[in-house]
Amino acid sequence: MTWQTHDNPNVRGPVDRVFVSQTEYWEVHYFVDHYLSTHNYTLSDANRQIVHDTMKQYPGRAPIKREDLTNFLNQQFKK
C-alpha cells in the first residue's frame, strides 16, 4: 500500500476524519502518522495499515475526537 499524500477526496467510511477541536479536524492519514510518531513507532506502510485497520474497530460514533481515538488505540496496542 502506498500511503496517500493528498487530501481525502470526500471518502466516507467508519472513520473519515478525526476532530482535534470543535471546528478543526485532521484527515485520517495525518492522524495515523501523528499517532505513530508521537508514540515512537516507525513510520512505515505496514504500521500505518495496522493502525488504520484497528481504527475500523473503533466503537464510537461521529464526530470522533482525537483524544478518544488515541485512548482507544493505546488500549489496543498496550506494550
C-alpha positions, 0 to 999 in steps of 0.5 A: 500500500502506498500511503496517500499524500493528498487530501481525502477526496470526500471518502466516507467510511467508519472513520473519515476524519478525526476532530482535534477541536470543535471546528478543526479536524485532521484527515485520517492519514495525518492522524495515523502518522501523528499517532505513530510518531508521537508514540515512537513507532516507525513510520512505515506502510505496514504500521500505518495499515495496522493502525488504520485497520484497528481504527475500523474497530473503533466503537464510537460514533461521529464526530470522533475526537482525537483524544478518544481515538488515541485512548482507544488505540493505546488500549489496543496496542498496550506494550 
